Amino acid sequence: MASIDVHKVDKKFGKVTALEDVSFSVADGEFFCLLGPSGAGKTTTLKIVAGLVEPGGGTVHIDGVDVGDVEPTHRDLAMCFENYALYPQLNVFDNLASPLRSPLSRTPADEIRHRIAHTAGLLGIDHLLDRSVTQLSNGQRQRVALGRVLVRPARAYLLDEPLAHLDAKLRATMRAELKSISGGDATTTIYVTHDYVEALSLADRIGVIRDGRILQVGTPGEVWSAPANAFVAQAFGKPRINLVPGALVASDDGQTFASADGAFQVPVPSTDVGEGTEVQIGIRPRDLRLHTGAGDVPDGQVRLEGSVYVLEHLGRNTEVTVAIGQSRLSVIVPRSEVSSLARDDKVGVLMNPHTVHVFLAGAEGKRV
Ligand code: ATP
């Protein structure tokens, strides 16, 4: 096992800046997810840690040792990249055995059989061991590729979207398996994904990356409940967090937000910026409630007046988009509560000011 420290790493490909000042640390035994959209720089980061791409600047330390001059094979990291390459002439067993039979590994035959049985069992491919890899589905091939990484003890695992080609059901099963594998052996892991559910469910900590820059590193709880900026807030949750542009305005007690079109005002948690500052508020759809009747507004909540804009049924729940002036707020409600609602009906939206996040204006407006 090993700790990994990436410090101020830059990388350019010609004129394209792939990474800019990337720093994060992964502790011994930690499961670290690098989460970001396509082109964010996730794979490049992993390849730099692996030694397959040379950084333009900055350092990578493994267990406190600068590995700048250490060849990939001597870094003792096990890697699985998205375009997994299996040996087509070998069956599944021999593909899984190949990292254990390398001259560096020198694993005894009994130990090889034992490890393969264990890993194949975990990944649900034990019935495929005799099959040629050319006779496998994409999902099965991906599990073999992942198995080839996990079968070998290594100081750390570097996994690049290892579940990308699996169907939804298998992904969910494999997520649970990976969690138990990582929990059981607690091998240091850097796991690249663009899927926030995967990151939240697997990671000890998550690094959110965009345009080659790390925007936040934190536990799943931290990135969810205290996103560093509006982009990070939008990266987690479906439907996405509601963002409403506006400004802070004067009020008697605490701070108040006024939407840009003047359609509504709400008290917000106090910020470190003053009145007149252009901000946006973020409210998660699950933190809002519909208030359709004329009953009292519960203590500590505010009611905003709007009308139903769109109703979208999502199984047991319904996403109701409510129009309040120019703003559109998504609210998630149990389907049974909205059976009589139709477009343009007048509704109230209940908001608890303590669940409101305040960010400066802009796509990466920082939390204030
Ligand atoms: P994806 O999720 O789509 O795989 P990613 O977050 O892994 O994306 P990278 O593959 O690291 O992103 O790419 C980061 C940026 O660097 C992109 O703009 C990409 O086009 C560019 N890039 C990556 N590798 C090369 C290369 N070998 N030559 C030129 N540009 C590259």
Residues whose N, C-alpha, C, O or C-beta is under 5 A from the ligand:
A	BS01	ATP	F13 V16 A18 P37 S38 G39 A40 G41 K42 T43 T44 T45
